[in-house]
Amino acid sequence: MKAFCITDVGQSRSMNQDFVFASETPVGNLPKLFVVADGMRGHRAGDTASRDTVGTLLDRIRKIQETKPITIIRASVEDGNRRE
């Protein structure tokens, strides 16, 4: 499988706050992973927030020993939501 991702600033913003991640190889116990973090509609540091969100999710996914994809993703999101 070949993967490609791209974001676009759109017509009403001057900065793109979206962040995407695509992996054709395993990430933790997931065979492939595609993540889109939508920006915050122009709020300050929305670009940083979306990039950090993906980074946190990836860190959690890599550490979880579970093998069921839905459990891995759910646990990673829940762990990320508890992050201070």
N, C-alpha and C positions, 0 to 999 in steps of 0.2 A: 504494500500500500504506500502510495506517495501522499504526503500531506503538505498543505500550503495554507498560510493564513495571512490576512491583511486587515488593517483597520483603516477607517477613513474619518477625517475630522467632520465631515458633513457640511451643510450649507450655513448653519447658524452659529458655529463656534470658531474660535481662532486657534484652539489647541485641542488635540485629540487626547482624551482622558481614558480611552479604552486600552485594555491590555489583553493580549492573547498568548496562549502557549499551545504548542502542538508537538507531540513526540510520536515518531513512528516506531520507537523502541520502548521496551518496558520502563515503567516508572514505578518503583517499589514492586508490588505484586500485581500491578495493572499492566496488561500487555501493550496498551497504547493509551494516550491521554490527550484530550483536547479540552482546553479551558478558555472561556471568555469572561472577562471581568468588565462589565459595562461601567463607564465613567459616571461622575456624579453631577452631571448637568451644569458644569461650570463652577462648582464649589471649589474653594481653595484646596490645592494639593490633591485634587481628584485623580490626577495621573499617578501620583505616589500611592494613593490608597488602592487603586486597582492593581498596580504592580506588586505592592506588598501583600495584597490579598492572595494573588496567585502564588507568590513566593511562600507564604505561610501554608497554603494548601499543599503545595509540592513537598515542603518539609514534613508535614504530617503524613502524607501518603507514603513517603519513603520509609517512615519509621514504623508504620502499622504492619503487624505480622499477619493479619487477617487475609483470607484468600478470596472472599466473595466481594466482587466489585461494588455492589450497592452498599455493603457494610463499610468498606474502605472509604468510599466517598462520604457517606453520612458521618462516620466518626471523624474524618478529617475536617469537615465543615463545622461540626459541633466543637471540636478542639479549637479550631481557629476562632470561633465565636467567643470562646472563653479567654482568648489571648488578651493580655493587658498591654 
